[in-house]
Amino acid sequence: MKNISLGKAITVGVAAGMVAGLVKIGWENILPPRTPERDQTNPPQRLLEQLGVPAEVTHATYTYSGQQLPWVSYLVHFSFSAGFGVLYSVAGQLTPWIKKGHGVPFGLAVWDIFHVRLMPLLGTVPAAKDQPVEEHVSEILGHALWMWTIDALVNSKD
């Protein structure tokens, strides 16, 4: 087994996940995955509400440039992204096959597990067959680009 620095892998994974989280948010501004009506309570907000977090917390915002922005959703989004950045960084050193395809298959697997299977099963989002094709296109391409970004940063040379 390759000698790895766990601390470095975690640090790089967090940083890569944060940057990739920004990329994913940017992607969703170009190809929004949900209609404005469905985004009034977005999946992170809905999941937190299912866990008992009150709506006044899940819908809390901050104001920047005259716009109300959902900081709780961003906290969930970036925590998820950083967590998967760490998982990919560490696991990629222990089991290099995970990095095949520059992370794109890994990103598609994350999309499948969460958006097609887990969140519909929990009732957080509609069943995959009931989601608009635009949502699938945005999420598939967005997850591929998101994980490709993590891979590029995790595997960049010092």
Sequence and secondary structure as in RCSB ss.txt:
>XXXX:A:sequence
MKNISLGKAITVGVAAGMVAGLVKIGWENILPPRTPERDQTNPPQRLLEQLGVPAEVTHATYTYSGQQLPWVSYL
VHFSFSAGFGVLYSVAGQLTPWIKKGHGVPFGLAVWDIFHVRLMPLLGTVPAAKDQPVEEHVSEILGHALWMWTI
DALVNSKD
>XXXX:A:secstr
     HHHHHHHHHHHHHHHHHHHHHHHHHS SS TTGGGG HHHHHHHHTT  HHHHT  EEETTEEE HHHHH
HHHHHHHHHHHHHHHHHHH GGGGGGGGHHHHHHHHIIIIIIIHHHHTSS  GGGS HHHHHHHHHHHHHHHHHH
HHHHTS  
